[in-house]
Amino acid sequence: MPSANRLLYKLLGSYLQRVKSAHSPSIVDKVNSYIRGSLASGACSIERCAEKTGMSVRTLQSRLSAESVRFSELVEKQRESLARAHLSDRRLSLDEIADRLGYGEQTSFGRAFKRWTGMTPQQFRAGC
């Protein structure tokens, strides 16, 4: 009841607002979440991400720039991370992994993976 003790209400309101803002996901967290969820659909783009986060593409780019990252860098990092996880699951074929990461062909995935790690997906999988 706000009218019972106005001072306590203001203090608690202020405290709760600080807690809420401290635990709200950063723009990088929001973008990474969007990327993870949209890679497999093939619809991962900065335009769609901006729409999902409720801002213009330019504003999204600006907010990411303030965090010293670019959308394309976040996509690459998520792809590499997911690729490593998927390669550990031997039930998935390389074609399935490439598809889940939004690559049109397995060869494109293979080249990207070699660029990231210095080894082919098959070599990485053999070492798992």
BAKE-124022 format. One line per field, with one value per residue (C-alpha): z, x, y; residue in one letter. Coordinates in Angstrom, 2 decimals. Layout:
pz Z|... $
px X|... $
py Y|... $
residu a|... $
***
This chain:
pz 0.00|-1.18|1.11|4.33|4.42|1.57|2.52|2.65|-0.64|-2.34|-0.95|-1.98|-5.38|-5.99|-4.80|-6.97|-10.01|-9.49|-9.07|-12.18|-14.30|-12.97|-13.99|-17.33|-20.26|-22.13|-25.81|-26.60|-24.61|-26.45|-29.85|-29.01|-27.94|-31.20|-33.24|-31.48|-32.12|-35.74|-37.29|-38.11|-39.79|-42.21|-41.26|-39.16|-40.19|-38.52|-39.89|-38.22|-35.03|-34.89|-35.40|-32.63|-30.21|-31.07|-32.60|-35.96|-37.62|-37.12|-33.41|-32.99|-34.77|-32.59|-29.36|-30.41|-31.39|-27.91|-26.64|-29.17|-31.21|-34.61|-35.48|-37.91|-35.18|-32.84|-35.59|-36.19|-32.47|-32.05|-35.11|-33.82|-30.36|-31.68|-34.21|-31.47|-29.43|-32.41|-33.50|-30.08|-30.82|-33.20|-34.06|-36.18|-39.68|-40.98|-43.38|-40.45|-38.50|-41.48|-41.90|-38.19|-38.41|-41.42|-44.07|-47.47|-48.00|-45.89|-47.75|-46.61|-43.05|-43.41|-44.67|-41.86|-39.22|-40.53|-40.39|-36.75|-35.45|-37.94|-38.44|-40.42|-38.73|-39.24|-37.54|-34.65|-34.28|-34.32|-31.37|-29.29 $
px 0.00|1.75|-0.21|0.68|4.32|5.37|9.06|9.32|7.40|9.85|12.90|11.65|10.58|14.00|15.73|13.55|14.21|17.99|17.73|15.61|18.00|21.02|19.50|18.03|19.86|22.30|21.84|24.60|22.74|19.51|21.21|23.00|19.69|18.08|20.99|20.89|17.18|17.22|20.31|18.60|15.67|17.95|16.28|19.09|19.58|20.29|17.01|14.97|17.00|16.34|12.65|12.59|14.37|12.09|14.60|15.86|18.83|20.88|20.04|20.92|24.24|24.94|24.15|26.33|29.11|28.95|29.70|32.58|30.97|29.34|26.35|28.40|30.98|28.26|26.86|30.30|30.91|27.53|28.09|31.48|30.14|27.15|29.33|31.60|28.61|26.92|30.10|30.29|26.93|27.89|24.24|24.25|25.68|27.83|25.02|22.60|25.07|25.68|21.92|21.40|24.03|22.39|24.88|23.52|26.19|28.43|31.49|30.76|30.49|33.75|35.65|34.30|35.10|38.66|39.03|37.83|39.79|42.51|41.03|38.22|34.98|35.98|39.34|37.65|35.08|37.80|39.48|36.29 $
py 0.00|3.14|5.44|3.55|4.63|6.89|6.98|3.20|2.95|5.35|3.55|0.13|1.41|2.88|-0.30|-2.55|-0.36|-0.68|-4.46|-4.74|-2.67|-4.58|-7.91|-6.91|-8.48|-6.28|-5.50|-8.01|-10.70|-9.90|-10.03|-13.29|-14.80|-13.71|-15.14|-18.53|-18.78|-17.69|-19.28|-22.58|-20.85|-19.06|-15.78|-14.35|-10.75|-7.46|-6.11|-8.85|-8.53|-4.80|-5.45|-8.08|-5.78|-2.86|-0.48|0.66|-1.01|2.14|2.32|-1.36|-0.83|2.18|0.34|-2.61|-0.22|1.30|-2.24|-2.51|-5.29|-5.70|-7.84|-9.93|-10.66|-11.89|-14.12|-15.64|-16.22|-17.90|-20.07|-21.20|-21.93|-23.85|-25.69|-26.98|-28.14|-29.79|-31.56|-33.18|-34.82|-37.62|-38.26|-35.10|-35.26|-32.45|-31.50|-31.20|-29.07|-26.79|-26.41|-25.63|-22.91|-21.29|-22.41|-23.34|-25.97|-28.15|-26.86|-23.28|-24.51|-26.47|-23.42|-21.25|-23.87|-24.20|-20.41|-20.38|-23.36|-24.24|-27.69|-29.26|-30.30|-33.94|-33.40|-31.61|-34.36|-37.03|-35.29|-35.13 $
residu m|p|s|a|n|r|l|l|y|k|l|l|g|s|y|l|q|r|v|k|s|a|h|s|p|s|i|v|d|k|v|n|s|y|i|r|g|s|l|a|s|g|a|c|s|i|e|r|c|a|e|k|t|g|m|s|v|r|t|l|q|s|r|l|s|a|e|s|v|r|f|s|e|l|v|e|k|q|r|e|s|l|a|r|a|h|l|s|d|r|r|l|s|l|d|e|i|a|d|r|l|g|y|g|e|q|t|s|f|g|r|a|f|k|r|w|t|g|m|t|p|q|q|f|r|a|g|c $
***
